[in-house]
């Protein structure tokens, strides 16, 4: 999805707004559309990013950042619940 158009964006955003948990896996959050999706997570739901890179904006937006691979991050996420 790197830089690709997202069809039915209003439907996608509606899912993000209604989600009970918000998890982003394997993106630097520097490329559209992923960079914009994080802004739609409701402020009261648990929010996580799993990626080995540095992401200062995660903490500012209330995300927990598991700074690791997708496989290890998912294990950490499951343990968190």
PyMOL commands that set and color helices and strands:
alter all, ss='L'
color gray80, all
select helices_A, chain A and resi 9-18+34-40+56-60+70-80
alter helices_A, ss='H'
color red, helices_A
select strands_A, chain A and resi 21-25+46-50+64-66
alter strands_A, ss='S'
color yellow, strands_A
deselect
rebuild
show_as cartoon
